[in-house]
Amino acid sequence: MVLWLQVTRDRHHYPTHAQYEMSRLLRRFFIRHAGMDIQPDQPVNACPCDLILVVNDGKEFKAHRNVLSEASPFFDKLLNCDMKENKEGVVRLEMFTDAQMADVLQFLYNGDVQIATREDAENLFAAGDYLLLSKLKSFAAEFLAKALSTLNCLSTFHIANMYFCEELICSTRKFILSNFTAVSATEDFMNLTSQEVEEWIASDEIVISAEEEVFKIILRWINYNRSERHVEFGKLFRHVRLNFIARDFLLNDVETNDLVTESKECFNRVTVALTRLDDAFRCLAPRPESRPRKSLEISGIAMTGKAEFSTFLKKTNFFVCTKGTGLRVCQSTHM
């Protein structure tokens, strides 16, 4: 008596949960009672296995050429050309672990895979990229996006860029920008390169409570390894928008900082900003060298009338002053 199991599968149709569970039960029965040569983590197929996959610890997984070729462009090219893997029927994938390959085969045969941890997701993300399995890569990316936290978002952003996953890049970048103050205090942020730090603090979209935070973030990153990083201060300090920092903070914390006083360029920038603040206090209509961050900016305020009065803009230290029919933007000397 011959038992025959055929699970319908093509590029657009995968087995239902009931079919998958039935396949698992029948697989166990065949392995235990029928002596079939099937790996415990592989689905049953009517045809005998004609391909061996070897992973990094030397463990072998048996599979079917037609299933792998249909599901993966990587295997399709590899197994349909004049290469030794095609001739010998052995493919060495030594960059894969035992667990990775088991999950990959489950996906290739059943169209789905269970992801339990962030580490599993990262491994499958890398596997999906290597084997050109866009759907597997998307499954893993979705898990990583849902698991984002201030502690892991920078490493996730790095992975997303490494494997060119635009969707994950966008969602992770948005998370980092929205939680920038907390993210900047993490160990991962302290280990960023100066170029990476510069890219973040240059953004209009970082969410901070005051521009002073950017100066503090730079100091914290420099002091993490001051002996090597102090030379990067000038490049990073250029991105501190001094016109939007309170005058008292500029005088007491910025102008007196040794990293600032040691650099003529940095010290001159502070001097110019203080001069502009003094002019702004007298409503002399200064010309700010930059705009405030979006999180510190309030738009849509309209003022009319001939009387002179002013309105304070929340989250910035700006006043909008009017006199007669004119309108001037002035800056407060304190927060």
HELIX and SHEET records of a PDB file:
HELIX    1   1 HIS A   17  PHE A   29  1                                  13    
HELIX    2   2 PHE A   30  ALA A   34  3                                   5    
HELIX    3   3 ARG A   65  ALA A   71  1                                   7    
HELIX    4   4 PRO A   73  LEU A   78  1                                   6    
HELIX    5   5 LYS A   84  GLU A   88  1                                   5    
HELIX    6   6 ASP A   98  ASN A  110  1                                  13    
HELIX    7   7 ARG A  118  TYR A  130  1                                  13    
HELIX    8   8 SER A  134  LYS A  146  1                                  13    
HELIX    9   9 CYS A  153  MET A  162  1                                  10    
HELIX   10  10 GLU A  166  SER A  178  1                                  13    
HELIX   11  11 PHE A  180  VAL A  183  1                                   4    
HELIX   12  12 GLU A  187  MET A  190  1                                   4    
HELIX   13  13 SER A  194  ILE A  201  1                                   8    
HELIX   14  14 GLU A  212  TYR A  224  1                                  13    
HELIX   15  15 ARG A  226  ARG A  229  1                                   4    
HELIX   16  16 HIS A  230  GLU A  232  5                                   3    
HELIX   17  17 PHE A  233  PHE A  237  1                                   5    
HELIX   18  18 LEU A  242  PHE A  244  5                                   3    
HELIX   19  19 ARG A  247  PHE A  249  1                                   3    
HELIX   20  20 LEU A  250  VAL A  254  3                                   5    
HELIX   21  21 ASP A  258  THR A  261  1                                   4    
HELIX   22  22 LYS A  264  PHE A  281  1                                  18    
HELIX   23  23 LYS A  294  LEU A  296  5                                   3    
SHEET    1   A 3 GLU A  60  ALA A  63  0                                        
SHEET    2   A 3 LEU A  51  VAL A  54 -1                                        
SHEET    3   A 3 VAL A  90  ARG A  92  1                                        
SHEET    1   B 3 PHE A 309  LEU A 313  0                                        
SHEET    2   B 3 PHE A 318  LYS A 323 -1                                        
SHEET    3   B 3 GLY A 326  GLN A 331 -1                                        
END                                                                             
